[in-house]
Amino acid sequence: MPFARVLEEHKPEAVLVCGYDLWGWVVHGMSGMKDTPWEEKSYSELSKPVVFQKMAGATAMRMQHPSSTGYSADHWRKPVADVLNSAKTV
């Protein structure tokens, strides 16, 4: 679980994971997380930000990768700002 060690060492307030497939590898093996979250391929579900408050004390969110087809900065601007602002207040 290399990413868990990074979280433990650096203790970030927020984690933004760019890419739905990458999200699966980030949370894979973490306590309380689904074993294979990258198998959730419903676009309507994936296009929604998912916020977890319990990722080694950080607020974490998955988002569409900026290089992927259909990415819209306008769509993601508010969810990213919200997760960053919530991390400041946790």
C-alpha positions in Angstrom: 0.0 0.0 0.0 2.5 2.6 -1.1 0.0 5.5 -1.4 -1.1 4.9 2.2 2.5 5.4 3.3 2.7 8.7 1.3 -0.5 9.9 3.1 1.0 8.9 6.4 4.3 10.7 5.8 3.0 13.9 4.3 -0.4 14.2 6.0 -2.2 16.2 3.3 -5.4 18.0 3.9 -6.8 17.2 0.5 -6.2 14.6 -2.2 -7.5 15.1 -5.8 -7.2 11.9 -7.9 -7.3 12.7 -11.6 -8.6 9.7 -13.4 -11.2 7.2 -12.5 -8.9 4.2 -13.1 -6.2 5.8 -11.0 -8.8 6.2 -8.1 -9.1 2.5 -8.0 -5.4 2.0 -7.6 -5.2 4.7 -5.0 -7.9 3.3 -2.7 -7.2 -0.4 -3.5 -6.5 -2.2 -0.2 -7.4 0.8 2.0 -9.6 -0.1 4.9 -13.3 0.5 4.3 -12.9 0.9 0.5 -14.4 -1.3 -2.2 -11.8 -3.8 -3.5 -12.3 -3.0 -7.1 -13.7 0.5 -7.4 -12.4 1.0 -11.0 -15.0 -1.6 -12.1 -17.8 1.1 -11.6 -17.9 2.1 -15.2 -21.3 3.9 -15.4 -20.4 7.3 -16.8 -23.3 8.9 -15.0 -21.9 7.7 -11.7 -18.3 8.3 -12.6 -18.9 11.9 -13.7 -20.1 12.7 -10.2 -17.4 13.7 -7.7 -17.0 11.3 -4.9 -15.8 12.7 -1.6 -14.4 10.6 1.2 -13.7 12.3 4.5 -11.6 9.3 5.7 -8.4 8.9 3.7 -5.8 9.1 6.4 -7.3 12.3 7.6 -7.5 13.9 4.2 -10.5 14.9 2.2 -10.2 12.9 -1.0 -12.1 13.2 -4.3 -11.9 11.4 -7.6 -12.4 13.4 -10.8 -12.2 13.0 -14.5 -8.6 13.2 -15.9 -8.1 16.6 -17.6 -6.7 14.8 -20.7 -9.7 12.6 -21.2 -12.3 13.0 -23.8 -15.2 15.3 -22.7 -13.3 16.9 -19.8 -14.7 20.3 -18.9 -12.9 22.6 -16.5 -16.2 24.4 -16.0 -17.8 21.2 -14.8 -15.0 20.4 -12.3 -14.1 23.9 -11.0 -16.8 24.0 -8.3 -16.3 20.4 -7.0 -12.6 20.9 -6.8 -12.9 24.2 -5.0 -15.5 22.7 -2.6 -13.2 19.8 -1.7 -10.2 22.1 -1.2 -12.3 24.6 0.9 -13.7 21.7 3.0 -10.2 20.4 3.7 -9.3 23.8 5.1 -12.2 23.7 7.6 -11.9 20.0 8.7 
